[in-house]
Each structure stands twice: as C-alpha cells, then as structure tokens.
Amino acid sequence: MESNEIIKINTIEEYTELFGCPATNHPLISINHLTDVKEFIPIGNPVQLNLYTITIKDGSTCNAKYGWRDYDFKKGAISFFAPGQIHSWNEKTENSGRWGWLLTFHPDFVRKYPLGMKIGKLKFFSYETNEALHMSEAERLIIEGVMENMENEYQRNIDEHTQDIIVSQLDVLLNYSERFYTRQFRTRNSVESDVLTRFQSVLHNHFEKDKDKLITAADIASELSMSTHYLSDMLRSLTGLNTQQHIHIYLIERAKNLLLSTNLSVNEIAFSLGFEYPQYFSRLFKSKTGQTPVEFRNMN
C-alpha cells in the first residue's frame, strides 16, 4: 500500500475493523469506551471517513489547541467530524485506561429524523480538529450522563424502538454541544479579543500587497490559522457581526475615503478594492449606505 493512498471507510463494520473497536451491536452506529478501542491505525495513511464521528476524551491527555492557543479547561474535549473529511495519524494513540467515548454513525442512521436535516447545519462539524469543544467539569458530567444513556440503549437487544431512542439521545448530546460552544466563545472573550486587532491587520496588509484581488473570509481565516466557520463564530460572539459583515464594513469605509480624498472614478475605486465587476461594488455600496458611490461623492 502506498503511503499516500487514501483509505475510504464507508460502513460501520469497516470502521470497527480498521480502528480496533469491539464488534458493533448495530449496523449503522458504534458506541465504544476509548479504553476498549485498541489503537488508531494505519499510521501515515490518510483515511476518508464517510461517517459522522464524535470523540469525547479526557482533556488532560489532549495536545490539541483551541484556535491558536492552548486549552484552559482540562476536564474533557469533544471533537466532531462530518462524512468525507480526511484524517491522518503520525503515531499510535494509546487508549488503555483512558476516559471517553468514540461515537460513530452512518448518515442513514439519522436521515429519516429531523436530526438528519439539522446535523448538516451544525457548524462545529466543519471545524478543524484543533478547534474542539473543551468542557468544564460540570459540562463533562452532563455529557457523561447523556453518553451513558445512549450506551445503555445501544447494549440492549435491537428492537423497533432502539434507533428512535438513540437518535433522541444523540439530539440531546448535540443540543448541549451547541450550548457549550456558545459558552466557550463567551468565556474566552478577554483572551481572544486580540482577534479583532489581528483581523484588521490582515485586512490592511491585504490591501497594501494585493489590491487586485477581493479578499474573502476564507483568505483571512487561513491567514489566522483558523477555519472559516470558527473565525466567523468568534467574531460574532465578540462583536455581533460575522467575518463577511466585517469585510463589507472595511470595504465601504475604505471606499468612502477614496471617494472623498481622490479623483479616482467609481470603476477605478472598485478595481483598487479587488472587485472584478464595478457594478457589484456599486450595488454593495448602495445596500450598505443607501446611496450610490456617485451620490455619496456629490453630497459630500
């Protein structure tokens, strides 16, 4: 097998075999204590999991970071992965005696339920792995209780109620996760407030170096070593505005300065800001100010 060959996992059975999990009790879902999972393999080969995966583990053994900073909670961490994402490991993970769960389920397991529509809108499934949800002691106890309920049902003999009950518990788990993510952003406001300064710096540097390209939220997130969704959530928690809204505000303020301090035409200003089509710039300007660029210049 080539070291760069992608291993594709499409079923729960394939997943349990590859990752050393106990035999599954249900064809569409696997719930295991980490201590029962032998190891993460294979080393060096990328793995595409076409399954939903949630890992819940002891934060004290987690070497990940929150955004670009170390975690400040050490009680537990949850990571969420959506189908199709690529995973890789450089070394084996020792799970013996480790607190936590490994929860994996096929999209078909929730497809017929309201959760099947909801889960695709949960942004933390698209976060990067270093942007895990980190739990306090109280939050960890809540998650532990939900997982125990889910595990108890999973260990029973399958009947016509099994899937309904597990899906309902999974929904509870994700609802709590949304709540804890909101808390996580709020409690880090004082620590992460410099993101606004860094954000503005990236915008400024972009226009100093690359004026012929319209900057995007993905550009800024990449520059800050964060995922697009994560950056947007952080900015919204701090300011009430997402990344794209901040970009628009910056563009409009820069355009106003150019309209009033230079003789550049509207088209020239649009191109200098990175707009490929000046009419798009004019529409954006009017939507944000109530005036066209020409009307703004004439009135001021």
Secondary structure by P-SEA (a helix, b strand, c coil): ccccbbbbbccaaaaaaaacccccccccccccccccccccccccbbbbbcbbbbbbcccccccccccccccccccbbbbbbcccbbbbbcbbbbcccbbbbbbbbccccccccaaaaaaaacccccccccccccccaaaaaaaaaaaaaaaaaaacccccaaaaaaaaaaaaaaaaaaaaaaaaaaaacccccaaaaaaaaaaaaaaaccccccccaaaaaaaacccaaaaaaaaaacccccaaaaaaaaaaaaaaaaaccccccaaaaaaaaccccaaaaaaaaaaaccccaaaaaaac
